[in-house]
Amino acid sequence: MEENNQIYDTVIIGSGPAGLTAAIYNIRANLKTVVIAGNIPGGQLTVTTTIENWPGFPNGTGGLKLMMDMQEQVKNLGVEIKYGNVMGINPSQPSVESPLDRGDFQIVLDNGEILKSKAVIIATGASAKWLGLPKEKELIGRGISGCATCDGMFFRDKEVAVIGGGNVACEDAGFLSKICKRVYLIHRRDELRATPIEAKRILENEKIEKVWDSTVEEIVGEGKLEAIKIKNVKSGEEKVLPVDGLFVAIGRTPSTDFAKEILDLKESGYVVVGKNNEYPSMTSKDGIFAAGDCMDDTYRQAIVAAGSGAKAAIDVERWLNNK
């Protein structure tokens, strides 16, 4: 392994809205900062065609453009960006000869490089679980989405389908029912897995047509979504359902595997924060903070992730100063 002899004040893992916002705040606080960008620099927003709910863009903006502009802003401020993935975080051990000449953490990259840092911000995000069908990834942003609150407005007065039966699927279906002409909620079982109050809202909503015991077998469309083929798992009956939009709400996976040996994670894999009231974004390990969708399993919005990145950066600055 190649050890980098520099000692950073902050290593930020992740280059989505949370990570890049944290970098802006930390570098402006005169902290030596590096961002580990991961395999998809810019995160999930880079596959979002148009963003209408980010302030400051009267006509919306492209997700890729927004993240590339944020990355350029970070570079212009003097933040170093490294491309690659983090394999693990190890607490440093002071040497006998020079006990103070070290960072508190060693961050191991997939290319073998080891970075030393006094603090770490984990902002690795979470990715939507997809159906794994042909054409699915190809038509993301062209009728297929993993976020109803992000993309629902593009389907005003149109017919859409939501896949799933948990709280997120029910929340998405309820949200879309206020905008769309008709919402099909497709679930592979004959009852919802959502909380009773959330399920009751959906069952009583006349604009939401429940399609029980069914799975999506095929995505139909060239260049944009036109229909989905669904199959009843009990009868085997198949039918084609014409829809303008398909929202996949079968869960999300936080990118936190590399941290499970050192941090407390929820059963779902999200990072636990908030045990230290003085530093709300601190994890179970002093000096390691978290921001964005890797710790937020509720809001799942880019603007919220950016705000939590700012909070984590401010907590890092305060923590380092007090230390």
N, C-alpha and C positions, 0 to 999 in steps of 0.2 A: 504494500500500500504506500502511496505517495502522500507524505504529510506536508501540508501547507503551513509554513512557519508564521504566517500572519495571525494575529488574534483580532477577531471581529468583535464589535460590541453586540451586534445582532446578526444572526443568520435567519433569514425568512425563507421558509420552505413553502413554495407555491407562488404562482404568478398570475392568479386571478384578481378580481377586484379587491379582495381582502389583503392579499399579500402585497400588491403594488401600492395600495393606499398606506399600509403599514410602512413600506419602504420610504414613501414620500415624507411621512411624519418623522421617521427615525433619522433620515439623512439631514433633514432640516433642523433636527436637534443636535446636529454635529456628532452623530454616532456612526462609527464605521460599519457599513451595512452591505450585506450581499444577499441577493435573491437567488434561490435555486429554483429554476423555472419549470422543471419537470419535462415530461414527454410532450405535453400540449401547452406551450407557452401562451398564457392568456386564459387558460382554463376553458370551462364549458361555454362561456359566452362567445367564443370564437366560432361556434357552429350555429349561433343565433343570427338569422338573417337581418332582422330589423328589431331595434329596441326603442319602444315609445315611452317607457316609464323611467328613463334616466333623465334627471333634470338638466335643463340647459340646451335641449335640442328640440326646437319647435316642430320639426318635421321628422323626428326620430333619427336614429343613426344605426349603422351596421355594427353588429357585435364584434366582428373581427377588427373593424376600424377603431372602435372604441378601445379595445384592449391593446392594439398596436400603438395608438396614441398615448395611452397610459404608460406603456413600456418605454416609449421614447421620452416621455416626461421624466420618468424615473432615471433613465440613463443620463439625461441632460443635467439632472441634479447631482450626479456623481455616484449613483449606486452601481455597484458591480453586479452583473447578471451572469450566472453560470447555468449551462444547460445540462440536464441530467436528472437522475432521481436519487433520493436519499434512501439508503439501505438500513440505516440505524443511527441512533443517538446514544453516545456513551458518556457518562460522567468522566471528566479528566482526573488524572491522579497527579498531584504535585510532585515534582522531583526533589530529591534531597538537596541538590546543588542550587536550584533556583525555584523555590516553592511558589513564588508569585508570578513567574514567567509562564503563564498558561491561561487558556480559557477554561471556563467551568465545564464546557461540553465539547465533545468531539463528534462531528457530524460526518458520517461515512457515506461517500457518494458511490454510485454504481461503477464509476471508472477507476475506483480505488483511491481517489483523493480523499484526504481527511482534513476537514476544516475545524479550527478552534474558535470558540465563541463564548462570550460571557453570558449571552442570553439567546433564546431561540423562540421564534414565532412560527407555529404550525398553521398554515393556511392552505391546506392541500385540497379542500373542497370535497364534494361528493358528486357522484355521477348517477344519472337515472338508470334503472334497470330496464332493459329493452326486451322485446319479445324474441329477438333473434331470427326474424323472418327475412327472406329476400326482399329487397327494395326498401326496407325499413330505414336504414341509415341514409340511403340515397335520397329519401323524401323528407328527411328532417328539415324543417323550415319550408317545406313545400306541401304542407298539409298534415305533417306528423310532428308532434311536440311532446316534451316531457314536463311542461309547465303551463298549466291553464291560466294562472294569473299573469304570466309573462306574455302569452300569445293569444289569449282568448278574444281580445278586441278585434283581431283580424277575421273573426268568424261571426261577426254580428249578423243576425237574421239568417244564419245558415244552419245546416244539420251536421252534428258532430257526434262522435262516440268517445266514451271514456272506458278504459280497460282497468279493472281492479275492483276490489270490494272492501278495502280498508278505509281508514279515516281520510287519507289523502285523496283517494278516488272519489269519495263522497263529497269532500270539500270542493274538489275540482268540478264535479257534476253540478253541485249547487251553484257555484260561481258562474258556470257556463249557462245555466238555465236562465239567468238574468239577462244574458246577451244574445243567446242563440235561439233559433226558431224551434229546434228540437234537440234533445240530448239523449242518446242511447247509453245506458250504463251496462256494460257487458261484464259478467262475472261468472267464473267457472263453477261456482257453487249455487245453491238455491237460497242462501241467506247471506247477508252482509257481515263482514268481520269488524265493521266500525263500531264505535261506542253506541249504546242504545239511543242516545239523544241525536247523534249524527245520522244514524240509520233511519230514525223516525222522520227526520226532515226530508230525506230522500224518498222514502216510501210514500210520503204524503204529497210530494211535488208532482203535479200533473204534467209538467213539461219534460219530466225525465221518464223515459220508457225503460223499464228494467228488462234486461235480456239475461235470464238465468241459465245456469248449467251450460254455459257456452264459452268457447275459446275462439280467438282469431287464428285462422289457418292460412290466410293469404292476403297480401296487400295488392290492390289493383290500381294501376295508374302508370302513365308514362309522362315523366316530367313533373307531375303533381298527383296528389292522392285523388282518386275518383271513387273508390269503393273498397270494402273489405269483405272477405268471405269468412263467414263464421260457421261453427259446427256445434251442434248440441251434443254434449259428451254422453248423454244418457240414451238418446234416440239415434244418434249418428246422423241426423238430418243436417244438411248443409244449405246455406242460402247466401246470396250476395246482398250486402246492405250498402246502398249508395250513401256516402258521407263526404262532406267537404273537409272535415278535420278529424284526426284521431289523436287522442291524448292518452299516453301510456302512463298509468299511475300504479304500477305494481311494486314500487319501492325505490329506495335510493341506497347507494353504497358509499359510505365515507372512505376516503383514501387515507387510512390510518394504520394499516398493517405494520408499517415500519416502526410505529411507536408503541405497540401493545406490550412490549417487554418493560417499558420504562414509565408508562402513564396509566392512570385509571381511565378505562373506556366504558361506555354504556354497553349493554348486551348487544345493541344494534351497531356498535363500532364507533359511535360518535364520542369525541373527546369530552371528558367531564371538566368543567371549569367552575369557578365561583366559590370554591371552598375557603379561599382567602378573601375576606371582605375588603381588605385594603387594596387588593389588586384583582378585580373581578374577572379579568381574562386569564389569570394564572391557572395552570393545570394543577394536578396533584404533585407535580415536581417543581420545587422552587427554581425559578429562572427559565422555565418553559411556559410559554403562553400560547393561546390558540385563538383563531379568528375565522369567521366565515362559515361556510357550509359543513366543514369537518366537525364543528361543534354545535351547529344550529340545525336541529331537525324539525323546526317549526316554520320559519318564515321563507327560506329558500329563495331569497331575492338578492340580486346583485347589489342594490343600493344598501341593503341591510348588511351584506358582507363587507362592503367598503367601510361602512360606519364602524363595524366591529374591528376591522383592521386598524382604523384610527385609534380606537380605544385600547387595543392591544399594544400599539406602538407607544402610546402615552403611558400605559402601565409599565412597559419596559423601561422607558426613560426614568420614571419615578423610582422604580425598583433599583436600577443601577445607581442613581444618585444617592438613595438612602443606604445602599450597600456600601 
